[in-house]
Amino acid sequence: MKKLIFLAILFCFMATLAFAQGLTLKGAVIDNLCAGSQSQDKLGEFVMTHTKECALKPECAASGYSIFAEGKLYKLNADSNAKVAAFLANADSRLDVVVTGDEVDGELNVVEIQNQ
């Protein structure tokens, strides 16, 4: 009986973990200042020319970040902005990323970020 209860608890934990990290996106990091200055139909083209140096400028970093993936802009929550800022501070990081997380109240909560 104890094994059955343990397995049930383990299953619930794994299901919760899978649900919490249910979104994996391949896309590009863009700061909200630059993203907001572009029309939605031109944003995909702009993202391809946007530079890491621009995203790290103080005024751009202060605006927060989004992930542009699958033709959609995913705005990040405050904790995720901090994670992305720390990620971009690494010399080997790039704007083309793979993020894992979930969408909460219309914002992306990033659990993991890495270069594509």
C-alpha positions in Angstrom: 0.0 0.0 0.0 2.8 2.4 0.8 4.4 1.8 -2.6 1.1 2.6 -4.3 0.7 5.9 -2.3 4.3 6.7 -3.1 3.8 6.1 -6.8 0.6 8.2 -6.8 2.4 11.1 -5.2 5.3 10.7 -7.6 2.9 10.7 -10.6 1.2 13.8 -9.3 4.6 15.6 -8.9 5.7 14.6 -12.4 2.4 15.7 -13.9 2.7 19.1 -12.1 6.3 19.5 -13.2 5.3 18.7 -16.8 2.4 21.1 -16.7 4.5 23.9 -15.2 7.1 23.6 -18.0 4.6 23.0 -20.7 5.8 25.5 -23.2 9.1 25.3 -25.2 9.8 28.0 -27.7 12.6 28.6 -30.2 12.8 32.2 -30.9 14.6 35.5 -30.4 15.0 37.7 -27.4 14.0 41.3 -28.1 13.7 44.2 -25.6 10.3 45.7 -25.3 11.5 49.2 -26.2 12.6 48.1 -29.7 9.7 45.6 -30.1 7.2 48.5 -29.3 8.8 50.7 -31.9 8.0 48.3 -34.7 4.7 47.5 -36.5 3.5 43.9 -35.8 3.8 43.0 -39.5 7.4 44.1 -39.6 8.5 42.7 -36.3 9.7 39.4 -37.7 12.0 41.2 -40.1 13.3 43.6 -37.4 14.1 40.7 -35.0 16.5 39.2 -37.5 18.5 42.5 -37.6 18.2 43.3 -33.9 21.6 43.1 -32.0 22.6 41.9 -28.6 24.4 45.1 -28.0 21.1 47.0 -28.5 19.2 44.7 -26.1 21.8 45.3 -23.5 21.6 49.1 -23.7 20.4 50.5 -20.3 17.2 52.0 -21.7 16.4 48.8 -23.7 17.2 46.5 -20.8 15.1 48.6 -18.4 12.0 48.1 -20.7 12.1 44.4 -20.1 12.3 41.6 -22.6 10.0 39.4 -24.8 10.6 36.3 -26.9 9.5 36.5 -30.6 8.6 33.0 -31.6 6.2 31.4 -34.1 5.2 34.9 -35.3 4.1 35.9 -31.8 5.6 38.1 -29.2 5.7 36.6 -25.7 6.2 39.2 -23.0 8.2 38.1 -20.0 7.3 38.5 -16.4 9.6 40.3 -13.9 11.4 37.2 -12.8 12.0 36.1 -16.3 13.3 39.5 -17.3 16.0 39.1 -14.6 16.9 35.6 -15.9 17.2 36.8 -19.5 19.3 39.8 -18.4 21.7 37.5 -16.6 21.7 35.1 -19.6 22.6 38.0 -22.0 25.4 39.2 -19.7 27.3 36.0 -20.6 29.7 36.6 -23.4 28.7 33.4 -25.3 25.0 34.1 -25.1 23.0 34.9 -28.3 19.6 36.4 -29.0 18.4 33.2 -30.7 17.3 31.0 -27.8 15.2 28.1 -26.7 13.1 28.8 -23.7 11.1 26.5 -21.5 8.4 27.8 -19.2 4.7 28.5 -19.0 2.3 31.3 -19.7 0.8 32.9 -16.6 -1.7 35.8 -16.8 -0.6 36.6 -20.4 3.1 36.7 -19.5 5.8 34.1 -20.1 7.5 32.6 -17.0 10.9 31.3 -18.2 12.1 28.2 -16.3 15.2 27.7 -18.6 16.9 29.6 -21.3 19.7 28.5 -23.6 21.3 29.3 -27.0 19.6 27.7 -30.0 
